[in-house]
Amino acid sequence: MVATSYGAPLREVDAQAIDGGVLSLSGDWGSEWMAFTPLSEFERQSSDLPFVHLPAYLYEHVDERVDGIVQGYATYAIRISRLALAFDQPTLYLKNSHDAWQVWWVEDNFAPVLLGENGRIGRTKQQQKNGHETGYVQLPSKSQSGTLVIYVSAYYVERSGLGSKLEIVEHDDVVLDIIWGVTAKALIIGIGLFIAVQNIVFYSQRRTEPALLILSLFTIALIIRTILTSSYIDFILAPFDMREMTLRLEYIDMVWAGLAIAHFVLALFPIAHSRRYIVLGYGLLIITVAITFYIPVSLMTQVLSLYQIVLLVFVTFTVAILSRAMLRKSVGVNSLVISAIPLLMGLLHDIVSTRFAGYNFFVTEYALIIFLFIQTQIQLSRFVRSLDVAEHLTENLQYEVDLKTQELSARNEELEKH
């Protein structure tokens, strides 16, 4: 195990050093790998654990690996002083920490208090049960100083450990953040359903517009990804132990989203052998699905970069098609490129974000829903214009028929007179 120093007292954080209502616990923590340090050591304030810097994934400070990833359990500890003076309802927010964990508060001169747990920590993979709870626990509101102890066990994925920002905030702020998160997910799902149904309805009336069907399928892929990336779906499926399945589907959906946008662009701006490229893309997707369900989840998360490379292949292909369409000045390409810029930036942003433990803000879902909504309105405006043209031609045809009928009637009358 890699550490910054040994034999030093635990780092102490003054709770009154809050910034904007947030007490950041990022920095050096006392940590012991492959051990659940007895709470009695923290009661006596006699612990001299090595230090690690958080937030960080386990593989950043642990050398030992099993099946290519870090597997095991650990203790993390930090002292906090003057807590009651800074907060009314202090709450530790363990956002995006999906491993099994258990949080204790060891107040000076008092018995340890279990604050909460997520799943069941274990010394072996068989003993652990993955957690599905929203990651927050409330600290004692009247406590002045003590030691915050977190036990963690992780056996399944590459990016495990206390990899998200560790913060203490007021309980109301945590609840508000959760509400905003649920609202944003629900909004994406609601708008996505509207877009999918809208495109399916219009495609059923105009089968010559495959872009409408592809947009609908693309939106369904986004809805599925939004559901899978939400911890709330894990909470709902907790009795069925579906965490590994949802992880596999999430990785597959990442690749499918890239293929869907490439298929959509090809439908709008076809090139030579377009059908072959589409078949090749779906063949690659099938291979990805087969591999994803064959390999262990630990290996799958370890090779996340390979999934991102496949995604980048589809994105690069899409950019090439759009560049060709721009050079040919194809109708509608400018509006598509402009609406796709935020999406491409979002994809690159999220690919980079997966490399940093302390940064867990992902924007692709929001960029996608904006892109899909704009494209749906563009395609529907084309559909409406086509209807207008058809109606105009129908009216002119009826006018021509009426005119010819009148001319024929006049000639027949002249013939009868003669």
C-alpha positions as CSV (number, residue, x, y, z in Angstrom):
1,M,0.0,0.0,0.0
2,V,1.3,3.5,-0.9
3,A,1.0,6.2,1.7
4,T,2.2,9.7,2.3
5,S,3.5,9.2,5.9
6,Y,3.5,6.8,8.8
7,G,3.1,7.0,12.6
8,A,1.6,10.5,12.6
9,P,-1.6,11.6,14.5
10,L,-4.8,11.7,12.4
11,R,-5.4,14.9,10.5
12,E,-7.9,17.2,12.3
13,V,-10.3,19.4,10.4
14,D,-11.8,22.4,12.0
15,A,-15.6,22.4,11.1
16,Q,-15.8,26.1,11.3
17,A,-13.5,26.3,8.2
18,I,-16.6,25.9,6.1
19,D,-16.9,27.5,2.7
20,G,-20.4,28.3,1.5
21,G,-22.0,25.9,3.9
22,V,-19.7,23.1,2.8
23,L,-16.9,21.5,4.9
24,S,-14.6,19.7,2.5
25,L,-12.9,16.6,3.9
26,S,-10.6,16.2,0.9
27,G,-7.0,15.7,1.8
28,D,-5.0,13.3,4.0
29,W,-6.9,10.6,5.8
30,G,-5.5,7.9,8.1
31,S,-6.0,4.6,6.3
32,E,-5.2,0.9,6.9
33,W,-5.5,-1.5,4.1
34,M,-6.9,-5.1,4.6
35,A,-7.9,-4.3,8.1
36,F,-10.9,-3.1,10.0
37,T,-9.1,-1.0,12.7
38,P,-10.8,-1.5,16.1
39,L,-12.8,1.5,17.2
40,S,-11.1,1.3,20.6
41,E,-8.0,2.8,19.0
42,F,-9.9,5.9,18.0
43,E,-11.6,6.1,21.4
44,R,-8.1,6.4,23.0
45,Q,-7.0,8.7,20.1
46,S,-4.0,6.4,19.9
47,S,-4.2,5.5,16.2
48,D,-1.1,6.1,14.1
49,L,-2.4,5.0,10.7
50,P,-0.5,5.7,7.4
51,F,-2.0,8.6,5.4
52,V,-3.6,8.5,2.0
53,H,-5.0,11.4,0.0
54,L,-8.7,11.4,-0.8
55,P,-10.7,11.5,-2.9
56,A,-9.0,8.7,-4.8
57,Y,-9.8,5.3,-6.2
58,L,-8.3,2.4,-4.4
59,Y,-5.9,1.6,-7.2
60,E,-4.3,5.0,-6.7
61,H,-3.0,4.1,-3.3
62,V,-3.0,0.3,-3.2
63,D,-0.6,-1.8,-5.2
64,E,-2.0,-5.3,-4.6
65,R,-4.4,-6.5,-7.4
66,V,-6.6,-9.6,-7.8
67,D,-7.9,-10.4,-11.3
68,G,-6.5,-7.1,-12.5
69,I,-8.2,-4.8,-9.9
70,V,-7.8,-3.9,-6.3
71,Q,-10.0,-6.1,-4.1
72,G,-10.2,-6.0,-0.3
73,Y,-11.3,-3.8,2.5
74,A,-9.9,-0.8,4.4
75,T,-10.4,1.6,7.2
76,Y,-10.4,5.4,6.7
77,A,-10.3,7.9,9.6
78,I,-10.1,11.7,10.2
79,R,-10.7,13.9,13.2
80,I,-13.2,16.7,13.1
81,S,-13.4,19.5,15.8
82,R,-16.1,22.1,16.7
83,L,-18.7,20.3,14.7
84,A,-21.7,21.6,16.7
85,L,-20.6,25.2,16.3
86,A,-20.6,25.0,12.5
87,F,-23.7,22.9,11.7
88,D,-27.3,22.4,13.0
89,Q,-27.7,19.0,11.2
90,P,-24.3,18.0,10.0
91,T,-24.5,15.4,7.2
92,L,-21.7,13.4,5.5
93,Y,-22.5,13.2,1.8
94,L,-20.9,10.2,0.2
95,K,-22.2,10.9,-3.3
96,N,-21.3,8.4,-6.0
97,S,-19.8,6.0,-3.5
98,H,-21.4,2.7,-4.4
99,D,-19.2,0.2,-2.6
100,A,-20.2,-1.4,0.7
101,W,-19.4,0.9,3.5
102,Q,-20.1,1.6,7.2
103,V,-19.7,4.9,8.9
104,W,-19.0,5.4,12.7
105,W,-18.6,8.5,14.9
106,V,-16.2,8.1,17.8
107,E,-16.7,11.1,20.0
108,D,-14.1,12.0,22.6
109,N,-14.9,10.3,25.9
110,F,-18.0,8.6,24.6
111,A,-18.9,5.2,23.1
112,P,-18.8,4.9,19.3
113,V,-22.0,5.5,17.4
114,L,-22.9,3.7,14.1
115,L,-24.1,6.5,11.8
116,G,-25.2,4.3,8.8
117,E,-24.1,1.7,6.3
118,N,-24.6,0.9,2.6
119,G,-24.9,-2.8,1.9
120,R,-22.8,-5.2,4.0
121,I,-19.0,-4.9,4.3
122,G,-17.1,-8.1,4.2
123,R,-13.6,-9.6,4.4
124,T,-14.3,-11.7,1.3
125,K,-16.2,-11.2,-1.9
126,Q,-18.8,-13.7,-0.8
127,Q,-19.5,-11.9,2.5
128,Q,-20.0,-8.5,0.9
129,K,-23.3,-7.3,-0.3
130,N,-23.3,-4.3,-2.6
131,G,-25.1,-1.3,-1.4
132,H,-27.9,0.6,-3.1
133,E,-28.7,3.4,-0.7
134,T,-28.2,7.1,-1.4
135,G,-24.9,7.9,0.1
136,Y,-25.4,10.2,3.1
137,V,-25.4,9.8,6.9
138,Q,-26.2,12.3,9.6
139,L,-23.6,13.1,12.2
140,P,-24.4,13.9,15.9
141,S,-25.8,17.4,15.9
142,K,-24.5,18.2,19.4
143,S,-21.0,16.7,19.1
144,Q,-18.0,19.0,19.5
145,S,-15.1,16.8,18.4
146,G,-14.5,13.2,17.5
147,T,-13.2,10.8,14.8
148,L,-15.0,9.9,11.7
149,V,-14.3,6.3,10.8
150,I,-15.4,4.7,7.5
151,Y,-15.0,1.0,6.8
152,V,-15.1,0.1,3.1
153,S,-15.0,-3.2,1.2
154,A,-14.7,-3.4,-2.6
155,Y,-14.4,-6.5,-4.9
156,Y,-16.3,-5.8,-8.1
157,V,-15.2,-2.8,-10.1
158,E,-12.0,-1.0,-11.1
159,R,-13.1,2.4,-9.9
160,S,-13.8,1.6,-6.3
161,G,-13.1,3.2,-3.0
162,L,-13.9,6.6,-1.7
163,G,-13.6,8.2,-5.1
164,S,-16.1,11.0,-4.8
165,K,-15.8,14.3,-2.9
166,L,-16.3,13.8,0.8
167,E,-18.2,16.8,2.3
168,I,-20.1,17.7,5.4
169,V,-23.2,19.9,4.7
170,E,-26.5,20.6,6.3
171,H,-29.1,17.9,6.0
172,D,-31.5,20.1,4.1
173,D,-28.8,20.8,1.4
174,V,-28.4,17.0,0.9
175,V,-32.1,16.5,0.5
176,L,-32.3,19.4,-1.9
177,D,-29.5,18.0,-4.0
178,I,-31.2,14.6,-4.1
179,I,-34.5,16.3,-5.2
180,W,-32.7,18.2,-7.9
181,G,-31.1,15.0,-9.1
182,V,-34.4,13.1,-9.2
183,T,-36.1,16.0,-11.0
184,A,-33.4,16.2,-13.6
185,K,-33.5,12.5,-14.3
186,A,-37.3,12.6,-14.4
187,L,-37.2,15.5,-16.8
188,I,-34.8,13.7,-19.1
189,I,-37.0,10.6,-19.1
190,G,-40.2,12.6,-19.6
191,I,-38.8,14.7,-22.5
192,G,-37.3,11.6,-24.0
193,L,-40.6,9.7,-23.9
194,F,-42.3,12.7,-25.6
195,I,-39.6,12.8,-28.4
196,A,-39.7,9.0,-28.9
197,V,-43.5,8.8,-29.2
198,Q,-43.6,11.9,-31.4
199,N,-41.1,10.5,-33.9
200,I,-42.8,7.1,-34.0
201,V,-46.2,8.7,-34.7
202,F,-44.8,10.7,-37.6
203,Y,-42.8,7.8,-38.9
204,S,-45.9,5.7,-39.0
205,Q,-47.4,8.3,-41.3
206,R,-44.3,8.8,-43.5
207,R,-42.3,5.6,-43.8
208,T,-40.0,7.3,-46.3
209,E,-38.3,9.2,-43.4
210,P,-36.1,6.6,-41.6
211,A,-34.4,9.4,-39.7
212,L,-37.6,9.7,-37.6
213,L,-37.4,6.1,-36.6
214,I,-33.7,6.3,-35.8
215,L,-34.3,9.4,-33.7
216,S,-36.9,7.5,-31.7
217,L,-34.6,4.5,-31.2
218,F,-31.8,6.9,-30.2
219,T,-34.0,8.6,-27.7
220,I,-35.0,5.2,-26.2
221,A,-31.3,4.4,-25.8
222,L,-30.9,7.7,-23.9
223,I,-33.8,6.9,-21.6
224,I,-32.3,3.5,-20.8
225,R,-28.9,5.0,-20.1
226,T,-30.5,7.6,-17.8
227,I,-32.3,4.9,-15.9
228,L,-29.2,2.7,-15.6
229,T,-26.9,5.5,-14.5
230,S,-29.3,6.5,-11.7
231,S,-28.6,4.9,-8.3
232,Y,-32.4,4.9,-7.8
233,I,-32.8,2.0,-10.2
234,D,-30.3,0.0,-8.2
235,F,-32.3,0.8,-5.1
236,I,-35.5,-0.5,-6.8
237,L,-33.8,-3.6,-8.1
238,A,-31.8,-4.2,-4.8
239,P,-33.9,-7.3,-3.8
240,F,-33.0,-8.9,-7.2
241,D,-29.2,-8.2,-6.9
242,M,-29.1,-6.7,-10.4
243,R,-26.1,-4.4,-9.9
244,E,-23.9,-6.4,-12.2
245,M,-26.5,-6.6,-14.9
246,T,-27.2,-2.8,-14.8
247,L,-23.5,-2.1,-15.1
248,R,-23.2,-4.3,-18.2
249,L,-26.2,-2.7,-19.8
250,E,-24.8,0.7,-19.0
251,Y,-21.6,0.0,-20.8
252,I,-23.4,-1.5,-23.8
253,D,-25.7,1.5,-24.0
254,M,-22.6,3.8,-24.1
255,V,-21.6,2.1,-27.4
256,W,-25.1,1.9,-28.8
257,A,-25.5,5.7,-28.3
258,G,-22.5,6.3,-30.6
259,L,-23.8,3.9,-33.2
260,A,-27.2,5.5,-33.1
261,I,-25.9,8.9,-33.9
262,A,-23.8,7.5,-36.8
263,H,-26.8,5.7,-38.2
264,F,-28.9,8.9,-37.9
265,V,-26.3,11.0,-39.8
266,L,-26.0,8.3,-42.5
267,A,-29.8,8.3,-43.0
268,L,-29.7,12.1,-43.6
269,F,-26.5,12.2,-45.7
270,P,-26.0,8.8,-47.3
271,I,-22.7,7.9,-48.9
272,A,-21.5,5.0,-51.1
273,H,-22.0,1.7,-49.4
274,S,-23.9,3.3,-46.5
275,R,-25.7,0.0,-45.9
276,R,-22.5,-1.8,-45.5
277,Y,-21.2,0.7,-42.9
278,I,-24.4,0.3,-40.9
279,V,-24.2,-3.5,-41.0
280,L,-20.6,-3.3,-39.9
281,G,-21.5,-0.9,-37.0
282,Y,-24.2,-3.2,-35.8
283,G,-21.9,-6.2,-36.1
284,L,-19.4,-4.4,-33.9
285,L,-22.2,-3.7,-31.4
286,I,-23.1,-7.4,-31.3
287,I,-19.5,-8.4,-30.7
288,T,-19.3,-5.8,-27.9
289,V,-22.5,-7.2,-26.3
290,A,-21.2,-10.7,-26.5
291,I,-17.9,-9.8,-24.9
292,T,-19.6,-7.6,-22.2
293,F,-21.7,-10.5,-21.0
294,Y,-18.9,-13.0,-21.2
295,I,-16.2,-11.3,-19.2
296,P,-16.3,-10.6,-15.5
297,V,-17.6,-7.2,-14.4
298,S,-14.3,-6.4,-12.8
299,L,-12.5,-6.9,-16.1
300,M,-15.2,-4.9,-17.9
301,T,-14.7,-1.9,-15.7
302,Q,-11.0,-2.2,-16.0
303,V,-11.1,-1.9,-19.8
304,L,-13.5,1.1,-19.8
305,S,-11.1,2.9,-22.1
306,L,-11.8,0.2,-24.8
307,Y,-15.5,1.0,-24.7
308,Q,-14.7,4.7,-25.0
309,I,-12.4,3.9,-28.0
310,V,-15.3,2.2,-29.8
311,L,-17.5,5.2,-28.9
312,L,-14.9,7.5,-30.4
313,V,-14.7,5.4,-33.6
314,F,-18.5,6.0,-34.1
315,V,-18.1,9.7,-33.2
316,T,-15.1,10.1,-35.6
317,F,-17.1,8.4,-38.4
318,T,-20.0,10.7,-37.7
319,V,-17.8,13.8,-37.9
320,A,-16.3,12.6,-41.2
321,I,-19.8,12.2,-42.7
322,L,-20.8,15.7,-41.5
323,S,-17.6,17.2,-42.9
324,R,-18.3,15.6,-46.3
325,A,-21.9,16.9,-46.2
326,M,-20.6,20.4,-45.4
327,L,-18.2,20.3,-48.3
328,R,-21.1,19.3,-50.6
329,K,-23.3,22.0,-49.0
330,S,-26.1,19.4,-48.3
331,V,-29.4,20.7,-47.1
332,G,-29.7,20.7,-43.3
333,V,-26.1,19.9,-42.5
334,N,-25.3,23.4,-41.0
335,S,-28.2,23.1,-38.4
336,L,-27.2,19.6,-37.6
337,V,-23.5,20.5,-37.0
338,I,-24.4,23.5,-34.8
339,S,-26.8,21.4,-32.6
340,A,-24.2,18.6,-32.4
341,I,-21.3,20.8,-31.1
342,P,-22.6,20.8,-27.4
343,L,-23.1,17.0,-27.7
344,L,-19.6,16.4,-28.9
345,M,-18.2,18.6,-26.2
346,G,-20.2,16.8,-23.6
347,L,-18.9,13.4,-24.8
348,L,-15.3,14.5,-24.6
349,H,-15.9,16.1,-21.2
350,D,-17.4,12.9,-19.8
351,I,-14.6,10.7,-21.2
352,V,-12.0,12.9,-19.4
353,S,-14.1,13.0,-16.2
354,T,-13.9,9.3,-15.8
355,R,-10.1,9.7,-15.2
356,F,-10.5,11.9,-12.1
357,A,-11.8,10.5,-8.8
358,G,-12.8,13.9,-7.3
359,Y,-14.8,15.1,-10.3
360,N,-18.1,13.2,-10.9
361,F,-20.2,15.7,-12.9
362,F,-21.3,14.2,-16.2
363,V,-23.2,16.2,-18.8
364,T,-23.7,13.9,-21.8
365,E,-27.3,13.0,-20.9
366,Y,-28.3,16.7,-20.8
367,A,-26.4,17.5,-24.1
368,L,-28.1,14.5,-25.7
369,I,-31.6,15.4,-24.7
370,I,-31.1,19.0,-26.1
371,F,-29.6,17.6,-29.3
372,L,-32.4,15.1,-29.8
373,F,-35.1,17.7,-29.1
374,I,-33.6,20.1,-31.6
375,Q,-33.2,17.4,-34.2
376,T,-36.7,16.2,-33.7
377,Q,-38.1,19.7,-34.3
378,I,-35.9,20.1,-37.4
379,Q,-37.1,16.7,-38.8
380,L,-40.7,17.5,-38.0
381,S,-40.4,20.9,-39.7
382,R,-39.2,19.1,-42.8
383,F,-42.2,16.7,-42.5
384,V,-44.6,19.6,-42.2
385,R,-43.0,21.4,-45.2
386,S,-43.4,18.2,-47.2
387,L,-47.0,18.1,-46.2
388,D,-47.4,21.7,-47.3
389,V,-45.8,21.0,-50.7
390,A,-48.1,17.9,-51.1
391,E,-51.1,20.0,-50.2
392,H,-50.1,22.7,-52.6
393,L,-49.6,20.3,-55.4
394,T,-53.0,18.7,-54.6
395,E,-54.7,22.0,-54.7
396,N,-53.1,23.0,-58.0
397,L,-53.9,19.6,-59.4
398,Q,-57.5,20.0,-58.4
399,Y,-57.5,23.5,-60.0
400,E,-56.1,22.1,-63.2
401,V,-58.7,19.3,-63.2
402,D,-61.5,21.8,-62.7
403,L,-60.1,24.1,-65.4
404,K,-59.8,21.3,-67.9
405,T,-63.3,20.1,-67.0
406,Q,-64.7,23.5,-67.7
407,E,-62.9,23.7,-71.0
408,L,-64.1,20.2,-72.0
409,S,-67.7,21.2,-71.1
410,A,-67.5,24.4,-73.2
411,R,-66.2,22.4,-76.2
412,N,-69.0,19.9,-75.8
413,E,-71.5,22.7,-75.7
414,E,-70.0,24.1,-78.9
415,L,-70.1,20.7,-80.6
416,E,-73.8,20.3,-79.6
417,K,-74.7,23.7,-81.1
418,H,-72.9,22.8,-84.4
